[in-house]
């Protein structure tokens, strides 16, 4: 589905971004990208999306229809929910799909509402539907739920899983939330350093949907914390 070979994108004299990243993704996988701030996670997503072409290395897509969802909904305030979902699509196209997507994200009763009338979770649901209107082969998500409260975040994680179950869309999710990555993803790529390098790959064998309290996932979380060197704080750090 997607192969990345030795891609590098750096800034500030090579101190930011990422370097020498290589991986491949199969169709229908959900891949998580985890790492501490400044290791190039969002930059990697921008390169994969085509928004940044100033990179070295090779990216090969078997299909090249890519959808992108950002941290903020980025809705047009003068457009309704339905109009935001269809934004950028020629009038008349995807009409039935837009209706299906409204139902899929639970907003069919809010199609005529404007962004000012929506909660944060509803705005992100609209953004999810908009990212799917072009029927992308790969959906890229850049910390899409980071600004939401814990309960709303869990609801939208379940929504994302329901979309995956129905459409088998390949997804790449950048997140700071280890629990989110363990709940949603088939594999997790760990980036470390500045610039970031692909430090480790974690396979999650449990079938989706998973129990959030799964003991095996808790063990994986401890493994990831160790890989990110977050389990070894000094006494001074804890004061």
C-alpha positions in Angstrom: 0.0 0.0 0.0 2.7 2.4 1.0 6.5 2.1 1.1 8.9 4.7 2.5 12.6 4.4 2.0 15.2 6.5 3.7 13.2 9.7 3.7 14.7 12.8 5.4 13.2 16.2 6.0 15.1 18.5 8.3 15.0 22.2 9.4 17.2 24.5 11.4 20.6 23.1 10.3 19.4 19.6 10.7 18.2 19.8 14.3 14.5 19.5 13.6 12.4 17.2 11.5 13.3 13.5 10.8 15.9 11.5 9.0 16.5 8.1 7.4 12.9 6.8 8.0 12.0 3.5 6.3 8.8 1.5 6.7 6.0 -0.1 4.7 2.2 -0.3 5.4 -0.3 -2.9 4.2 -3.8 -2.0 3.0 -6.3 -1.7 5.8 -3.8 -1.2 8.6 -4.0 1.5 11.2 -0.5 2.7 12.0 0.3 4.9 15.0 3.3 7.3 15.2 4.4 8.1 18.7 7.2 10.2 20.0 8.1 13.1 22.2 7.7 16.7 21.0 10.1 17.8 18.3 10.9 14.4 16.8 9.2 15.2 13.4 5.9 13.3 13.7 3.7 16.0 12.1 6.4 16.8 9.6 6.4 13.2 8.5 2.6 13.3 8.0 2.9 16.5 6.0 5.5 14.8 3.7 3.3 11.7 3.3 0.3 14.0 2.5 2.1 15.8 -0.3 1.9 19.2 1.6 5.7 19.2 1.9 7.7 18.0 -1.0 11.1 19.2 0.2 12.4 15.8 1.3 15.0 13.3 0.3 14.3 9.6 -0.2 11.5 7.7 -1.9 7.8 7.3 -1.2 5.8 4.8 -3.2 2.0 4.6 -3.0 0.1 1.7 -4.7 -2.8 4.2 -4.6 -2.5 7.9 -4.2 -5.8 9.2 -2.9 -4.9 10.7 0.5 -7.2 12.4 3.1 -5.9 14.6 5.8 -7.3 15.5 9.2 -5.6 18.1 11.4 -5.5 18.9 15.1 -8.2 21.6 14.6 -11.4 21.0 12.6 -10.6 24.0 10.3 -14.3 24.4 9.3 -15.5 27.4 7.3 -17.7 29.4 9.7 -20.0 30.7 6.9 -20.7 27.1 5.7 -23.2 24.6 7.2 -22.1 21.2 8.4 -23.2 19.6 5.1 -21.5 22.4 3.1 -18.2 22.0 5.0 -18.2 18.2 4.4 -18.7 18.8 0.6 -16.2 21.7 0.5 -13.8 21.3 -2.4 -16.1 18.8 -4.2 -17.9 20.0 -7.3 -21.6 20.7 -6.8 -23.7 17.6 -7.4 -20.8 15.2 -6.9 -20.8 12.8 -3.8 -24.2 14.0 -2.8 -25.3 10.5 -1.7 -21.9 9.9 0.0 -22.2 13.1 2.0 -25.6 12.0 3.3 -24.1 8.6 4.2 -21.2 10.3 6.0 -23.5 12.5 8.0 -25.2 9.4 9.3 -21.9 7.6 9.8 -20.6 10.4 12.1 -24.0 10.9 13.8 -24.7 14.4 12.4 -27.5 13.8 10.0 -29.8 16.0 12.2 -27.2 18.8 12.2 -26.6 19.1 8.5 -27.9 22.6 8.4 -26.1 23.9 11.5 -23.1 26.2 11.4 -19.8 25.6 13.2 -20.6 28.2 15.9 -23.5 25.9 16.9 -21.4 22.8 17.3 -19.5 21.3 20.3 -15.8 20.5 19.9 -16.6 16.8 19.4 -19.3 17.6 16.7 -16.8 19.9 14.9 -14.3 17.1 14.8 -17.0 14.6 13.6 -17.6 17.1 10.7 -13.9 17.2 10.0 -13.7 13.4 9.9 -16.6 13.3 7.4 -15.0 15.9 5.3 -11.7 14.0 5.2 -13.6 10.9 3.9 -15.7 12.7 1.2 -13.0 12.0 -1.5 -13.0 8.3 -0.5 -9.2 8.3 0.3 -7.1 5.2 0.1 -5.1 6.5 3.0 -6.4 8.7 5.8 -3.7 10.8 7.7 -4.6 12.0 11.1 -2.5 14.6 13.0 -3.4 14.4 16.7 -7.1 14.8 15.8 -8.5 14.4 19.3 -5.8 16.1 21.4 -7.9 19.2 22.2 -10.9 17.3 23.4 -12.0 16.1 26.9 -11.3 12.5 27.8 -14.9 11.3 27.3 -15.4 13.0 23.9 -12.0 11.7 22.8 -13.0 8.1 23.6 -16.3 8.5 21.7 -14.4 9.7 18.6 -11.9 6.9 18.9 -14.8 4.5 18.8 -16.2 6.4 15.8 -12.9 6.1 14.0 -12.9 2.3 14.6 -16.4 2.0 13.3 -15.4 3.8 10.1 -12.4 1.4 9.8 -14.7 -1.6 10.3 -17.1 -0.5 7.6 -14.6 0.9 5.1 -11.2 -0.7 5.9 -9.5 2.6 5.2 -5.8 2.6 5.8 -4.9 5.1 8.5 -1.8 6.7 9.8 -2.3 8.4 13.2 0.1 10.8 14.8 -0.6 11.1 18.6 1.0 11.9 21.9 -1.6 9.6 23.6 -0.1 6.1 24.2 -3.5 4.7 25.3 -5.1 6.0 22.1 -2.4 4.4 19.9 -2.8 1.0 21.7 -6.5 1.1 21.4 -6.7 2.0 17.7 -3.5 0.8 16.0 -2.2 -2.4 14.5 1.4 -1.2 14.7 3.0 1.7 16.4 6.2 3.4 15.1 8.3 5.1 17.8 10.3 8.1 16.8 13.1 9.5 18.9 15.7 12.2 18.7 16.0 15.6 17.1 15.8 15.1 14.2 13.6 12.1 14.8 14.6 8.6 13.7 12.5 5.4 13.6 13.6 3.9 16.9 11.3 0.9 17.3 8.1 -0.8 16.0 5.5 -2.2 18.3 3.0 -4.9 17.0 -0.4 -5.0 18.7 -1.8 -8.5 18.3 -5.2 -8.1 20.0 -8.1 -7.9 17.5 -10.0 -4.7 17.3 -12.2 -3.5 19.0 -10.2 -3.9 22.2 -10.9 -3.5 25.9 -9.4 -0.3 27.2 -8.5 -2.2 30.4 -6.7 -5.1 28.7 -3.7 -6.2 30.8 -1.7 -7.0 27.6 -2.1 -3.4 26.5 -0.9 -2.2 29.9 2.2 -4.2 29.4 2.7 -2.8 25.9 2.3 0.7 27.4 5.1 0.0 29.9 7.3 -1.2 27.0 6.6 2.0 25.1 7.3 4.2 28.1 10.7 2.5 28.4 11.4 3.0 24.7 10.6 6.7 25.0 12.8 6.8 28.2 9.8 8.1 30.2 10.0 5.5 33.0 13.3 6.8 34.4 12.6 10.2 35.9 14.9 11.3 38.7 13.6 12.3 42.2 14.1 16.0 41.2 11.8 15.5 38.2 9.1 14.3 40.4 9.2 17.2 42.9 
